[in-house]
Amino acid sequence: LIFWIIGSVLTVAFANSSSNKKLNRDKFKGSVDSQYGYYIDTSADYGLEPFIDSTNEAALNSGFKSFYDKTGVFPVLYVIESVDNPNKYTDELYSQLFKSEGNLLILYVAELDDYFFAAGHDIGEVIDEESLNLICDKVNANWNAYNGDLAKIFGEGMKKAGKQIMAKSNFRVIMVTLIIGLVVIVVVLILFTWWKKRVAQKNKEQEDLE
């Protein structure tokens, strides 16, 4: 039983250190800028087929709305064909697009087939490095599954990430329960050992008397 409890503690600790970790963030309650909706696809400006349009935007809008409802942070996906220095451009683009500090901008660069983040200053307690890593994990997990459909890749990824970012961790409760269980078992073992010794002593005394 003791080994089982130790194993359970290690299992719970491992689960909480993986991509399934519940981050337990508090919902952002500041102002956001929603004037552009959840995406801006500039592919048509380059004479290319858009990645997101009326045929698949529902998947992205649903996932991003779920993320916004959960976290209070308003995400926007910006699709562009190519750009020099994407990290710098993403920061500059955030300032150009938004008047609030409650947005999360995701820049997808088609030429690189990669994406970059810029976040408002006010959402640091919700969208920190750990949260961004979680978002990347969830989005990247969909990359091959949806065969280049950005709406589904980002929509499903953001929906899952939003739930996990805000999920309340029960790790402490489990730890306390396991520790109490361990203490109870140790006490029972001590009492049982004492009882066995007492019974053995009485039996020996009885034998001596006989």
Contacts in CASP RR format, 6 or more apart in sequence:
PFRMAT RR
TARGET T0000
AUTHOR 0000-0000-0000
METHOD contacts of the structure
MODEL  1
LIFWIIGSVLTVAFANSSSNKKLNRDKFKGSVDSQYGYYIDTSADYGLEP
FIDSTNEAALNSGFKSFYDKTGVFPVLYVIESVDNPNKYTDELYSQLFKS
EGNLLILYVAELDDYFFAAGHDIGEVIDEESLNLICDKVNANWNAYNGDL
AKIFGEGMKKAGKQIMAKSNFRVIMVTLIIGLVVIVVVLILFTWWKKRVA
QKNKEQEDLE
1 185 0 8 1.000
2 182 0 8 1.000
2 185 0 8 1.000
2 186 0 8 1.000
5 178 0 8 1.000
5 181 0 8 1.000
5 182 0 8 1.000
5 185 0 8 1.000
8 174 0 8 1.000
8 178 0 8 1.000
9 175 0 8 1.000
9 178 0 8 1.000
12 171 0 8 1.000
12 174 0 8 1.000
12 175 0 8 1.000
12 178 0 8 1.000
13 171 0 8 1.000
15 21 0 8 1.000
16 22 0 8 1.000
16 169 0 8 1.000
16 171 0 8 1.000
19 134 0 8 1.000
19 137 0 8 1.000
19 138 0 8 1.000
20 164 0 8 1.000
21 134 0 8 1.000
21 164 0 8 1.000
21 169 0 8 1.000
22 164 0 8 1.000
22 167 0 8 1.000
22 168 0 8 1.000
22 169 0 8 1.000
22 170 0 8 1.000
22 171 0 8 1.000
23 130 0 8 1.000
23 131 0 8 1.000
23 134 0 8 1.000
23 164 0 8 1.000
23 165 0 8 1.000
23 166 0 8 1.000
23 167 0 8 1.000
23 169 0 8 1.000
24 166 0 8 1.000
24 167 0 8 1.000
24 168 0 8 1.000
24 169 0 8 1.000
25 71 0 8 1.000
25 125 0 8 1.000
25 126 0 8 1.000
25 131 0 8 1.000
25 165 0 8 1.000
25 166 0 8 1.000
26 125 0 8 1.000
26 126 0 8 1.000
27 70 0 8 1.000
27 71 0 8 1.000
27 72 0 8 1.000
27 126 0 8 1.000
27 166 0 8 1.000
28 71 0 8 1.000
28 72 0 8 1.000
28 73 0 8 1.000
28 102 0 8 1.000
28 122 0 8 1.000
28 123 0 8 1.000
28 125 0 8 1.000
28 126 0 8 1.000
29 72 0 8 1.000
30 72 0 8 1.000
30 100 0 8 1.000
30 102 0 8 1.000
30 122 0 8 1.000
31 100 0 8 1.000
31 101 0 8 1.000
31 102 0 8 1.000
32 68 0 8 1.000
32 72 0 8 1.000
32 73 0 8 1.000
32 74 0 8 1.000
32 100 0 8 1.000
32 102 0 8 1.000
32 103 0 8 1.000
33 74 0 8 1.000
33 97 0 8 1.000
33 98 0 8 1.000
33 99 0 8 1.000
33 100 0 8 1.000
33 102 0 8 1.000
33 103 0 8 1.000
34 74 0 8 1.000
36 76 0 8 1.000
36 97 0 8 1.000
37 76 0 8 1.000
38 60 0 8 1.000
38 61 0 8 1.000
38 64 0 8 1.000
38 65 0 8 1.000
38 75 0 8 1.000
38 76 0 8 1.000
38 77 0 8 1.000
39 52 0 8 1.000
39 57 0 8 1.000
39 60 0 8 1.000
39 61 0 8 1.000
39 64 0 8 1.000
39 76 0 8 1.000
39 77 0 8 1.000
39 78 0 8 1.000
39 79 0 8 1.000
40 76 0 8 1.000
40 77 0 8 1.000
40 78 0 8 1.000
40 79 0 8 1.000
40 97 0 8 1.000
41 50 0 8 1.000
41 51 0 8 1.000
41 52 0 8 1.000
41 53 0 8 1.000
41 79 0 8 1.000
42 78 0 8 1.000
42 79 0 8 1.000
42 80 0 8 1.000
42 81 0 8 1.000
43 49 0 8 1.000
43 50 0 8 1.000
43 51 0 8 1.000
43 79 0 8 1.000
43 81 0 8 1.000
43 110 0 8 1.000
44 50 0 8 1.000
46 81 0 8 1.000
48 81 0 8 1.000
48 110 0 8 1.000
50 79 0 8 1.000
51 79 0 8 1.000
51 108 0 8 1.000
51 110 0 8 1.000
51 148 0 8 1.000
51 150 0 8 1.000
51 151 0 8 1.000
52 60 0 8 1.000
52 77 0 8 1.000
52 79 0 8 1.000
52 150 0 8 1.000
52 151 0 8 1.000
56 149 0 8 1.000
56 151 0 8 1.000
56 152 0 8 1.000
57 151 0 8 1.000
58 151 0 8 1.000
59 149 0 8 1.000
59 151 0 8 1.000
59 152 0 8 1.000
59 155 0 8 1.000
59 156 0 8 1.000
60 77 0 8 1.000
60 150 0 8 1.000
60 151 0 8 1.000
60 152 0 8 1.000
60 154 0 8 1.000
60 155 0 8 1.000
62 155 0 8 1.000
62 159 0 8 1.000
63 155 0 8 1.000
63 156 0 8 1.000
63 157 0 8 1.000
63 158 0 8 1.000
63 159 0 8 1.000
64 75 0 8 1.000
64 76 0 8 1.000
64 77 0 8 1.000
64 154 0 8 1.000
64 155 0 8 1.000
64 158 0 8 1.000
66 158 0 8 1.000
66 159 0 8 1.000
66 162 0 8 1.000
66 163 0 8 1.000
67 73 0 8 1.000
67 75 0 8 1.000
67 158 0 8 1.000
67 159 0 8 1.000
67 161 0 8 1.000
67 162 0 8 1.000
68 74 0 8 1.000
68 75 0 8 1.000
70 162 0 8 1.000
70 163 0 8 1.000
70 165 0 8 1.000
70 166 0 8 1.000
71 126 0 8 1.000
71 127 0 8 1.000
71 162 0 8 1.000
71 165 0 8 1.000
71 166 0 8 1.000
72 126 0 8 1.000
73 102 0 8 1.000
73 103 0 8 1.000
73 104 0 8 1.000
73 119 0 8 1.000
73 123 0 8 1.000
73 126 0 8 1.000
73 127 0 8 1.000
74 102 0 8 1.000
74 103 0 8 1.000
74 104 0 8 1.000
75 103 0 8 1.000
75 104 0 8 1.000
75 105 0 8 1.000
75 106 0 8 1.000
75 158 0 8 1.000
76 97 0 8 1.000
76 103 0 8 1.000
76 104 0 8 1.000
76 105 0 8 1.000
76 106 0 8 1.000
77 106 0 8 1.000
77 108 0 8 1.000
77 150 0 8 1.000
77 154 0 8 1.000
78 93 0 8 1.000
78 97 0 8 1.000
78 105 0 8 1.000
78 106 0 8 1.000
78 107 0 8 1.000
78 108 0 8 1.000
79 108 0 8 1.000
79 110 0 8 1.000
79 150 0 8 1.000
80 107 0 8 1.000
80 108 0 8 1.000
80 109 0 8 1.000
80 110 0 8 1.000
81 109 0 8 1.000
81 110 0 8 1.000
81 111 0 8 1.000
82 109 0 8 1.000
82 110 0 8 1.000
82 111 0 8 1.000
82 112 0 8 1.000
83 89 0 8 1.000
83 107 0 8 1.000
83 109 0 8 1.000
86 107 0 8 1.000
86 109 0 8 1.000
86 112 0 8 1.000
86 114 0 8 1.000
86 116 0 8 1.000
87 116 0 8 1.000
89 107 0 8 1.000
90 105 0 8 1.000
90 107 0 8 1.000
90 116 0 8 1.000
90 117 0 8 1.000
90 118 0 8 1.000
91 118 0 8 1.000
93 105 0 8 1.000
93 107 0 8 1.000
93 118 0 8 1.000
94 103 0 8 1.000
94 105 0 8 1.000
94 118 0 8 1.000
94 119 0 8 1.000
94 120 0 8 1.000
97 103 0 8 1.000
97 105 0 8 1.000
98 105 0 8 1.000
98 120 0 8 1.000
100 120 0 8 1.000
100 122 0 8 1.000
101 120 0 8 1.000
101 121 0 8 1.000
101 122 0 8 1.000
101 123 0 8 1.000
102 119 0 8 1.000
102 120 0 8 1.000
102 122 0 8 1.000
102 123 0 8 1.000
103 119 0 8 1.000
103 120 0 8 1.000
103 123 0 8 1.000
104 117 0 8 1.000
104 118 0 8 1.000
104 119 0 8 1.000
104 120 0 8 1.000
104 123 0 8 1.000
104 127 0 8 1.000
105 117 0 8 1.000
105 118 0 8 1.000
105 119 0 8 1.000
106 115 0 8 1.000
106 116 0 8 1.000
106 117 0 8 1.000
106 154 0 8 1.000
107 115 0 8 1.000
107 116 0 8 1.000
107 117 0 8 1.000
107 118 0 8 1.000
108 114 0 8 1.000
108 115 0 8 1.000
108 150 0 8 1.000
108 154 0 8 1.000
109 115 0 8 1.000
109 116 0 8 1.000
115 139 0 8 1.000
117 132 0 8 1.000
117 135 0 8 1.000
119 127 0 8 1.000
119 132 0 8 1.000
126 165 0 8 1.000
127 165 0 8 1.000
131 161 0 8 1.000
131 165 0 8 1.000
134 161 0 8 1.000
134 164 0 8 1.000
134 165 0 8 1.000
135 157 0 8 1.000
135 158 0 8 1.000
135 161 0 8 1.000
137 161 0 8 1.000
138 156 0 8 1.000
138 157 0 8 1.000
138 158 0 8 1.000
138 160 0 8 1.000
138 161 0 8 1.000
138 164 0 8 1.000
139 153 0 8 1.000
139 154 0 8 1.000
139 157 0 8 1.000
139 158 0 8 1.000
139 161 0 8 1.000
141 157 0 8 1.000
142 152 0 8 1.000
142 153 0 8 1.000
142 156 0 8 1.000
142 157 0 8 1.000
143 153 0 8 1.000
146 152 0 8 1.000
146 153 0 8 1.000
146 156 0 8 1.000
END
